[in-house]
Amino acid sequence: MRRLLLDISPLAAHPDYRTLWIGQSIAQFGRQATALALPYQIYALTGSPLAIGGLAVATLAALLLPRRSQLAASPMPWIDDISSSRPSLGRWL
């Protein structure tokens, strides 16, 4: 039975790890509360299930579309080297 329980000895032994773990737990609780409250609030304000669907699409788009900092790590510098005859988007990012 003891093998099935969570080992919390690192939390007791390392105060910095305990602080990190508690902070991450609070942040995760906040993310989950937001994930529950935001669709409810949108439905309460608009009364439209379509608005909740729009929120879901916007959330999915934010996950799928790369951020500007991720574009800098894209293969655009190599593309610039291959086709140096004309400028590409990679030079302006």
Rosetta blueprint (number, residue, H / E / L):
1 M L
2 R H
3 R H
4 L H
5 L L
6 L L
7 D L
8 I L
9 S H
10 P H
11 L H
12 A H
13 A H
14 H L
15 P H
16 D H
17 Y H
18 R H
19 T H
20 L H
21 W H
22 I H
23 G H
24 Q H
25 S H
26 I H
27 A H
28 Q H
29 F H
30 G H
31 R H
32 Q H
33 A H
34 T H
35 A H
36 L H
37 A H
38 L H
39 P H
40 Y H
41 Q H
42 I H
43 Y H
44 A H
45 L H
46 T H
47 G L
48 S L
49 P H
50 L H
51 A H
52 I H
53 G H
54 G H
55 L H
56 A H
57 V H
58 A H
59 T H
60 L H
61 A H
62 A H
63 L H
64 L H
65 L L
66 P L
67 R L
68 R H
69 S H
70 Q H
71 L H
72 A H
73 A L
74 S L
75 P L
76 M H
77 P H
78 W H
79 I H
80 D H
81 D H
82 I H
83 S L
84 S L
85 S L
86 R L
87 P L
88 S L
89 L H
90 G H
91 R H
92 W L
93 L L
